[in-house]
Amino acid sequence: TSFVDPGSTLLRSSHPPSPSLFTYLVCPLDVLRHCRSLPLLSFLTARLLSFGRSSWELPELREGRVKAISDSDGVSYPWYGNTTETVTLSGPTSKPSRLTVSMNDNFYPSVTWAVPISNSNMPMLTHITRDQSFITWLVALNADTKERIVLQTVRWRMRVDIEVDPSMPLCSRAKLMGRPHQEQPHILSNNEPMPPNALGRPNANDAQVLMWRPRRGQPLVVIPPK
């Protein structure tokens, strides 16, 4: 994890990517694709001195109304993307085919130094926590019948703990606490079913909201869902 101070209003952190690569030997299957959803433990939370905390949240997950939300690119539902993430096999074929699909997820979150509902740019940020888990399904899709076969299920988790001293100059305020390395993605021995609501809209970027939870008073929605 590294830090970039792009200006007086934001702290941006860069984390190692979470790649997945599969090579499959298949016979009469039509398509291999990555289908990714986002089951959330807790999203990105920032504490600002004693005033309160801000957080990016997914209300449906937070309230337990759904088990997962799509992390699609917003176009290729239900797939994560439509470049290296997908391979099309046209049949019938006379011999086995070797297909490779891959995905690469990167984390570049940004957090404001100041209280998000304030007109002041005074740095108040003191702490950032992130605890986020993901599931990727490798799926074979029959383009004619729309039958889906789950071939592999992959889980991984991103946990970050950052301590911030707002009194320090830019480029020297943030310090990574806790784990220096993230857990690696792992393939489950038993496939998990895909929640139906994770196969379509909205995706995580459109469903998330920025909340401000003051130490005293009612929570406020700073940025509503799209």
Steps between C-alpha positions, in 0.01 A plus 500: 500500500628843405365851549463794266403851609366642172403828661378673810157330497562125449702206628527226238633154581616242247475129583632188323268368227295185549546296181333175397618280214336178382594261222235237420486203269139475384291298257151617392467810719434831331637779721728538800459824692580668829195607699595714800292622789576691815384355833598766749623463856540874545597756245743793522474695825685817597512661845540876523634611839212499749238629256386163364571264211422477133455173312426363156222248552269270308166534683349175371798302624528695825135430580519134401246531218737334249801270528706651218506786250643487150846645446454509123645779289145632469466390137576129475247366753529255660867472401785691660616619159504404136867493395740250662216392731308323224575235239252372242514144371289428191383142456467229421870423538678177404765514771556656844583873511728679745358836613653764728308778676640757743399801706693761692342712773678809634429712807556876492268646768499872577397661828455870574722657764210714624151430634300419182207730586721794593593795278844504661803314365654475846653149529314297764559143382654274768430140398388286204381141520395272217365146522362375172448149364438376147382192314583421138322223314647337190193414295431309181197638315312327222416790269198318354332356810638761747599214731775602745750259652719619789849357448692674780428732790776732624496711816729772625498779753654846523570638848680830553569704815655846448591745775503869403653799677325807349750737664785368286587646157375340179673176397583412861159474671401136435647183651395143422409306814430130547559245225768592240369242249153398387352152491537339160194394300413135563291251304228337708479122510119524464339749265259754645173591325472839332237726667246602233515869599878503434448424132350836403473864587599688702873445519698595810613839367142605429353358822750645748425808711730731693373537857601750766437374854566785746590430858179678594192519282346299219695337213497692172519378141775705335498326160190293415499191276489562125 
